[in-house]
Amino acid sequence: MPIRPEHRFFYPIDWPQLSAVIRFRRAGGRCETCKRPHGRIVFHLGDGRWWDDEVGAWRDGRARVVRVTVGADDVLGHVRRTRVVLATAHRDHDTSNNAGTNLAAFCQRCHMIHDRPEHRRRRWLTLFRRKALGDLFRGPYA
């Protein structure tokens, strides 16, 4: 995902090169959590399980080989397709900390899971600010 223009100044000038090193040299073009390959279309079940063509087996969200059985709910009827795109993420959400141990190559699913607590915190902060501004400017008789 591209960096928003208003956030670009938080990143170093060589961010595209640093990101490429993390995603393709260190991670080998695969997500560091689930091992989904960059740029390929993968079949998945929506719960983290995905089909790995190279192994010929289903994997879970932590890259372990799992068995998918067709049961009463007909799991295989819910197969979806997704093109995998790797992004470099800051593990501690601090864009000024670009140490190799703080950067990770994540697919879009793993990146969203990793960022979920931070997104929740920012959403709460935004709603809190809106409420505070409303209380400040509404007046006592509104």
N, C-alpha and C positions, 0 to 999 in steps of 0.2 A: 504494500500500500504506500503510495507516495506520501511524503511529508507535507503537511499543510504549510502554506506560505508563512503564516503567522508563527509557526513553530520552528522554521528552518534555522533561525539564529541560535537555537539550542544545540544544534548538531555541529560537529567539526566540519571543516571545508572538504576534507577527504572522506566523508561518510560513504559515498557510493563505492569507493575502493575498499574501505574497511568492511562494509557490509558484504561485498562480493567475496572477500577472503573468508569471512566467517561462514557464509552460506555454501560456497562451492569448494574451497580448499579444505577447511577444517571439517565441515559436516558432510562433504562429499556429495552435495546436491540433494540431501535428504533431511527431513525434519529430525531434529535431535531428540524428540520425544517419541513420536510414533513411527518414524522412518519412512513416511510417505515421500515419494520421489518428486522433485521439482519439475514442473512443466508437463507432467503426465496427467491424463484423465484416469481417475481411480473410481472403482465402484465401491460404494459404502452403504451401510445400513442406517446411518443417521445417529447411532449411539456410540460411535467411535470405531466400530469394526469395519475393516476395509479389506478388499481383495488385493493381494500382492501377487502380481503376474510372475515375477521372478521366482518366487518360492512355490507358487501354485497353491496357496492356502490363504485363509482368512486370518487377519491380525487384529488385535484389539488396540486401544488407544495408547498402549505402552509398548507396542511392536511385538507382543508375544503371539505366537501362533495359537489360534483357538479353533474350536470345532463349532460350526454353525449347523444346527439341525432344523429341518423343516417340521414345524409343529402345528398345533391347532391354529395359531395366529398367522401361519404362512409367512414366515420371516422373509423368504426370498422374493416375495411379491412386493417388498418395500425397498428394493435396491435402487439407489440413486447414483448419479454420476457427478463428479466434481473435478475441475482442473486444479491441481495443486500448485500453489504459489508460495515460495519460501520468502520469509522476511526476517530481518535481524531484529531481535528484541533485547531490551535492557531488562535483565532479571530483577533489578531493584527499582525499576521505573525512573531512574535518575539519568537523564540524557547526557549529563556531563561526565558520567563514569563510563568510560569506553575501554576499560580493562578487558582483556580477552575472557577472563573468568566471569565477567558480568554480562557478556553478550552471548546470545543463543540464536540458532537458526530454527525457526518455528514455521510450520505450515499455518494456514489461516485458522484452522480449527484449534490447534494447540496455542496459538497466539491469543485468540479470544478467551480461551480457558485461563491462560496465564494472566491476562489483563482484567479478568472479571472483578476481582476485589478492588482494583484501582478504578475501574469504571463505576462501580457501585459507590465508592467514596466520592468521586467527582460529581456523580449525579446528586448525591445527598447534599454536597456543598453548594451546587448550583440551585437546588430547590430551597435550601436554607437562606441563601443570599436573596433570592426572589421574594421569599416571605418577609425577610428583614426589610427590604426596600419597600415592600407594600405597607408594612407596619409603620415605617418611618414617614412615608409621604401621604398616607391615607388620612391622618388626622384623627382626633378623638371622637368626632361626630359623624364619621362616614359610615 
